[in-house]
Amino acid sequence: MRSTCGSGLFIWAVCFPAFALSTGTPEQIHVAFAGDAGTGMTVSWATSGDGLSAVSFGLSPTDLNHNATGSSKSYLSPLYHHHATLSDLTPSTTYYYEISGSTSVLHFTTAAPASNSEEFSASVFGDWGYGKNGHAIATRDALEIIKEDVKFVWHLGDIGYADDAFLHPLGPKYETVYNDWMNWIQNITESKPYMVAPGNHESECHSPECLASHKLKEALKNFTAYNTRWNMPFKESGATSNMWYSYDYGIAHFISMTRRLTSPARWKRTMVTAGSFQPVISDKTASTLHGSRLILPRLTPPAAPALGSLLAAIALCTLVAAKVAP
């Protein structure tokens, strides 16, 4: 383990342990909802060098009698990011899984079916850094405390603050921070579905090394790291990009949207308040919902990203606090 300096919300930097990626060993493991409510889960991980993108899984840790094969992609050598979707699962059920190249059997629990109107809790937040900066440790500790009580996590953008070059111009660079942050939270993300949305800090790398290297700048531009590392259920949602998607948990329907398109020049500065727009017409799953639904937008205009996250969090708290009848 080596020592680096992390990044966060406020302008100070301190040294913090970093993780070294072992060749061929799956790390940065995380799971995300896939398919219809409770019927799928995508398992994602990273390796140094390419390898088999396969997962064995089953209902018992000693009987992993099903297999799923996915794919891998790299945007900066030697790191490869793998995604394998496990399908035909049973809702509200705990599954055990083992990634190819690993000897650890992990587990996750699928989402409640669309017919289930029981209350549930989820952790929703945005803007989380790495290490001792910006209250990142406090956030990490809080998640550790509540991880058994929440069904999933919804991280509304600004993931790890990997691009915060002004906080660590001579310290760790974009990829180092991102890799270390994902390993730092793996004992949560390997078992709790971790849904994400892109924020402005996911758009590109603007550290001194990226400004000096055309190769690095090109490799990390245009949300490349976000779209390669994370695999959200956009195809099931009828969407065309990993940056916007929807998913269900019980009778609640979640929509993750962004006004950050593929070029900063096209970003819109129009603030849309929660509930004042109607995007569900283009949302493939909207017509199949059972009973009442709550739509939670991801609002990320550059002028007010924090407000969009706050509105979505308030809306989710409203859902959790009240019983919604079908």
C-alpha positions as CSV (number, residue, x, y, z in Angstrom):
1,M,0.0,0.0,0.0
2,R,1.3,3.4,-0.9
3,S,0.6,6.9,0.4
4,T,-1.0,9.6,-1.7
5,C,-3.0,12.8,-1.2
6,G,-6.8,12.6,-1.8
7,S,-9.3,15.2,-2.9
8,G,-12.6,16.5,-1.7
9,L,-15.1,19.3,-1.5
10,F,-12.9,21.9,0.2
11,I,-9.4,23.2,-0.6
12,W,-7.0,21.3,1.5
13,A,-5.1,18.0,1.0
14,V,-3.7,15.4,3.3
15,C,-2.0,12.1,2.8
16,F,-4.2,9.0,2.7
17,P,-3.5,5.3,1.9
18,A,-3.9,4.3,-1.7
19,F,-4.5,0.8,-3.2
20,A,-2.2,-0.9,-5.8
21,L,-4.0,-2.9,-8.4
22,S,-2.8,-6.5,-8.7
23,T,-2.4,-8.0,-12.1
24,G,-5.5,-10.1,-13.1
25,T,-7.1,-9.8,-9.7
26,P,-10.7,-8.4,-9.8
27,E,-10.9,-5.2,-7.8
28,Q,-13.2,-2.1,-7.7
29,I,-16.2,-4.6,-7.6
30,H,-19.7,-3.1,-7.7
31,V,-23.2,-4.2,-8.6
32,A,-26.1,-2.3,-10.2
33,F,-29.7,-3.1,-10.9
34,A,-30.5,-4.5,-14.4
35,G,-33.6,-5.7,-16.2
36,D,-37.1,-5.4,-14.8
37,A,-37.5,-4.9,-11.1
38,G,-35.7,-7.7,-9.2
39,T,-34.9,-9.8,-12.3
40,G,-31.3,-8.8,-13.0
41,M,-28.0,-7.5,-11.6
42,T,-24.9,-6.3,-13.4
43,V,-21.6,-7.2,-11.7
44,S,-18.7,-4.9,-12.6
45,W,-15.0,-5.0,-11.7
46,A,-11.5,-3.9,-12.9
47,T,-8.4,-5.8,-13.7
48,S,-4.8,-4.9,-14.6
49,G,-4.7,-6.5,-18.0
50,D,-7.6,-8.1,-19.8
51,G,-9.2,-11.4,-18.8
52,L,-12.4,-13.5,-18.8
53,S,-15.5,-11.4,-18.0
54,A,-17.4,-14.2,-16.3
55,V,-19.4,-14.6,-13.1
56,S,-20.6,-17.8,-11.4
57,F,-23.6,-17.4,-9.2
58,G,-26.3,-19.3,-7.3
59,L,-28.6,-19.3,-4.2
60,S,-26.0,-20.9,-2.0
61,P,-22.3,-19.9,-1.5
62,T,-21.3,-23.5,-2.0
63,D,-23.4,-24.1,-5.1
64,L,-22.7,-21.5,-7.8
65,N,-24.5,-23.4,-10.5
66,H,-25.2,-20.6,-13.0
67,N,-22.9,-18.6,-15.2
68,A,-22.9,-15.2,-16.9
69,T,-20.5,-13.9,-19.4
70,G,-20.0,-10.2,-20.1
71,S,-17.4,-8.0,-21.8
72,S,-14.5,-5.7,-21.0
73,K,-13.2,-2.4,-22.2
74,S,-10.1,-0.3,-21.6
75,Y,-9.6,3.5,-22.2
76,L,-6.2,3.6,-20.5
77,S,-3.8,0.7,-20.4
78,P,-3.3,-1.5,-18.4
79,L,-6.7,-1.2,-16.7
80,Y,-9.7,-3.1,-18.1
81,H,-13.3,-2.7,-16.9
82,H,-15.6,-5.7,-17.0
83,H,-19.4,-5.9,-16.8
84,A,-21.5,-9.1,-16.7
85,T,-25.3,-9.0,-16.3
86,L,-27.0,-11.8,-14.4
87,S,-30.5,-12.4,-15.7
88,D,-33.6,-14.3,-14.9
89,L,-33.2,-13.7,-11.2
90,T,-36.0,-13.9,-8.6
91,P,-37.0,-10.5,-6.9
92,S,-36.2,-9.9,-3.2
93,T,-33.7,-12.8,-3.2
94,T,-30.1,-13.1,-2.0
95,Y,-27.7,-14.5,-4.6
96,Y,-24.0,-15.5,-4.1
97,Y,-21.5,-14.9,-6.8
98,E,-17.8,-15.3,-7.7
99,I,-15.9,-13.4,-10.4
100,S,-13.5,-15.2,-12.7
101,G,-10.0,-14.8,-11.3
102,S,-11.2,-14.4,-7.7
103,T,-11.5,-16.8,-4.8
104,S,-14.0,-14.7,-2.9
105,V,-17.7,-15.5,-2.8
106,L,-19.7,-12.4,-2.5
107,H,-23.5,-11.7,-2.4
108,F,-26.2,-9.2,-3.3
109,T,-30.0,-9.0,-2.9
110,T,-32.3,-8.3,-5.9
111,A,-34.8,-5.5,-5.9
112,A,-38.4,-5.9,-4.7
113,P,-40.9,-6.7,-7.5
114,A,-43.1,-4.0,-9.0
115,S,-46.1,-5.4,-7.2
116,N,-44.5,-4.9,-3.8
117,S,-45.8,-1.7,-2.0
118,E,-43.8,-2.1,1.2
119,E,-41.7,0.8,2.5
120,F,-37.9,0.7,1.9
121,S,-34.9,2.9,2.6
122,A,-32.1,3.9,0.2
123,S,-29.1,6.2,0.6
124,V,-29.2,9.2,-1.8
125,F,-26.4,11.8,-2.0
126,G,-24.1,13.6,-4.4
127,D,-20.6,15.1,-4.3
128,W,-18.3,12.7,-2.5
129,G,-14.6,12.9,-2.6
130,Y,-11.8,10.6,-1.4
131,G,-9.7,10.5,1.7
132,K,-9.9,13.0,4.5
133,N,-11.0,16.0,2.4
134,G,-14.5,17.4,2.2
135,H,-15.9,15.2,4.9
136,A,-15.3,12.1,2.8
137,I,-14.4,10.0,5.8
138,A,-17.6,11.0,7.6
139,T,-19.6,10.0,4.6
140,R,-17.8,6.7,4.3
141,D,-18.4,6.0,8.0
142,A,-22.1,6.9,7.7
143,L,-22.5,4.5,4.8
144,E,-20.8,1.7,6.7
145,I,-23.3,2.2,9.6
146,I,-26.4,2.2,7.5
147,K,-25.4,-0.2,4.7
148,E,-27.4,-3.1,6.2
149,D,-30.5,-0.9,6.5
150,V,-30.6,0.5,3.0
151,K,-31.6,-1.5,-0.1
152,F,-29.3,0.4,-2.5
153,V,-27.3,3.6,-3.0
154,W,-28.0,6.3,-5.5
155,H,-24.9,8.6,-6.0
156,L,-26.1,11.7,-7.9
157,G,-22.9,12.8,-9.6
158,D,-19.4,14.1,-8.7
159,I,-18.1,10.6,-8.1
160,G,-14.8,10.6,-6.1
161,Y,-13.8,14.1,-7.3
162,A,-11.1,12.4,-9.5
163,D,-10.8,15.6,-11.6
164,D,-10.1,18.0,-8.8
165,A,-6.6,18.9,-10.0
166,F,-6.5,22.1,-8.1
167,L,-6.6,20.2,-4.8
168,H,-3.7,17.9,-5.6
169,P,-1.7,19.3,-8.6
170,L,1.5,17.4,-7.4
171,G,-0.3,14.5,-5.8
172,P,-2.4,11.6,-7.3
173,K,-3.8,12.1,-10.7
174,Y,-7.3,11.4,-12.1
175,E,-7.0,7.6,-12.5
176,T,-5.2,7.1,-9.2
177,V,-7.9,8.9,-7.3
178,Y,-10.7,7.1,-9.1
179,N,-9.1,3.6,-8.7
180,D,-8.4,4.2,-5.0
181,W,-11.9,5.6,-4.3
182,M,-13.6,2.6,-5.9
183,N,-11.5,0.2,-3.9
184,W,-12.1,2.2,-0.7
185,I,-15.8,1.6,-1.0
186,Q,-15.8,-1.9,-2.4
187,N,-17.1,-3.5,0.8
188,I,-20.3,-1.6,0.2
189,T,-20.6,-1.7,-3.6
190,E,-19.9,-5.4,-3.9
191,S,-23.2,-6.2,-2.1
192,K,-25.3,-3.1,-2.3
193,P,-26.5,-2.0,-5.8
194,Y,-24.7,1.3,-6.4
195,M,-26.5,3.5,-9.0
196,V,-24.7,6.5,-10.3
197,A,-25.4,9.6,-12.4
198,P,-22.9,11.9,-14.2
199,G,-22.0,15.3,-12.7
200,N,-19.7,18.0,-14.0
201,H,-16.7,16.4,-12.4
202,E,-17.2,13.3,-14.6
203,S,-16.8,15.2,-17.9
204,E,-13.0,15.2,-18.3
205,C,-9.6,15.4,-16.8
206,H,-8.1,18.9,-16.4
207,S,-5.1,18.1,-14.2
208,P,-1.7,19.4,-15.1
209,E,-0.6,16.0,-16.6
210,C,-3.7,15.9,-18.8
211,L,-3.1,19.5,-20.0
212,A,0.5,18.4,-20.8
213,S,-0.4,15.1,-22.5
214,H,-2.7,15.0,-25.5
215,K,-3.0,11.2,-25.1
216,L,-4.3,11.5,-21.6
217,K,-6.6,14.4,-22.3
218,E,-8.1,12.5,-25.3
219,A,-8.5,9.3,-23.3
220,L,-10.3,11.0,-20.4
221,K,-12.5,13.4,-22.3
222,N,-16.3,13.4,-22.9
223,F,-17.3,11.3,-19.8
224,T,-15.2,8.4,-21.0
225,A,-14.2,7.2,-17.5
226,Y,-17.8,7.3,-16.3
227,N,-19.2,5.4,-19.3
228,T,-16.5,2.8,-19.1
229,R,-16.4,2.1,-15.4
230,W,-20.2,2.1,-14.7
231,N,-22.9,0.1,-16.4
232,M,-26.4,1.5,-15.7
233,P,-29.6,-0.1,-17.1
234,F,-30.0,2.3,-20.0
235,K,-30.7,-0.3,-22.6
236,E,-33.6,-1.7,-20.6
237,S,-34.9,1.8,-20.2
238,G,-35.0,2.4,-24.0
239,A,-32.3,5.0,-23.6
240,T,-29.4,5.5,-26.0
241,S,-26.7,6.4,-23.4
242,N,-25.4,5.1,-20.1
243,M,-25.8,8.7,-18.8
244,W,-29.6,8.5,-18.5
245,Y,-31.7,5.5,-17.5
246,S,-34.5,4.4,-15.2
247,Y,-35.1,1.5,-12.8
248,D,-37.7,0.2,-10.4
249,Y,-37.7,-0.8,-6.8
250,G,-41.1,-2.1,-5.7
251,I,-43.7,0.3,-7.0
252,A,-41.3,3.2,-7.1
253,H,-39.9,4.2,-10.5
254,F,-36.6,6.1,-10.6
255,I,-35.5,8.2,-13.5
256,S,-31.9,9.4,-13.7
257,M,-31.4,12.3,-16.1
258,T,-28.7,14.7,-17.0
259,R,-28.5,18.0,-18.9
260,R,-24.8,17.4,-19.4
261,L,-24.6,16.1,-23.0
262,T,-21.5,15.1,-24.9
263,S,-19.9,18.5,-25.1
264,P,-19.5,21.2,-22.4
265,A,-20.5,23.8,-25.1
266,R,-24.0,22.2,-25.2
267,W,-24.6,22.2,-21.5
268,K,-27.9,24.0,-20.7
269,R,-28.1,26.5,-17.9
270,T,-31.9,26.3,-17.5
271,M,-32.9,25.1,-14.1
272,V,-35.8,22.6,-14.0
273,T,-37.5,22.1,-10.7
274,A,-38.6,18.6,-9.6
275,G,-42.0,17.8,-10.9
276,S,-42.2,20.6,-13.5
277,F,-41.4,18.5,-16.5
278,Q,-42.8,15.3,-18.1
279,P,-40.2,13.0,-19.5
280,V,-42.0,9.8,-18.8
281,I,-43.5,9.7,-22.2
282,S,-40.1,8.6,-23.6
283,D,-39.4,6.3,-20.6
284,K,-40.0,2.7,-21.7
285,T,-41.0,1.4,-18.3
286,A,-43.5,4.1,-17.4
287,S,-46.5,2.4,-18.9
288,T,-45.9,-0.9,-17.0
289,L,-45.9,0.5,-13.5
290,H,-48.2,-0.9,-10.8
291,G,-50.2,1.8,-9.0
292,S,-48.6,5.0,-7.9
293,R,-45.2,6.1,-8.9
294,L,-42.6,8.6,-7.9
295,I,-40.2,10.1,-10.5
296,L,-36.9,11.3,-9.2
297,P,-34.9,13.3,-11.7
298,R,-31.2,13.8,-11.8
299,L,-30.9,17.5,-12.4
300,T,-27.4,18.7,-13.3
301,P,-27.4,22.1,-14.9
302,P,-23.9,23.7,-14.3
303,A,-25.6,26.6,-12.5
304,A,-27.1,24.5,-9.7
305,P,-26.0,20.9,-9.5
306,A,-26.3,20.8,-5.7
307,L,-30.0,22.0,-5.8
308,G,-30.9,19.2,-8.3
309,S,-29.4,16.6,-6.0
310,L,-31.1,18.1,-3.0
311,L,-34.5,18.0,-4.7
312,A,-34.1,14.4,-5.7
313,A,-33.0,13.5,-2.1
314,I,-36.0,15.2,-0.6
315,A,-38.3,13.4,-3.0
316,L,-36.8,10.1,-2.0
317,C,-37.2,10.8,1.7
318,T,-40.8,11.6,1.0
319,L,-41.2,8.2,-0.6
320,V,-39.4,6.4,2.2
321,A,-41.5,8.1,4.9
322,A,-44.9,7.4,3.4
323,K,-46.7,4.3,2.4
324,V,-47.6,4.3,-1.2
325,A,-50.6,2.2,-2.1
326,P,-50.8,0.5,-5.5
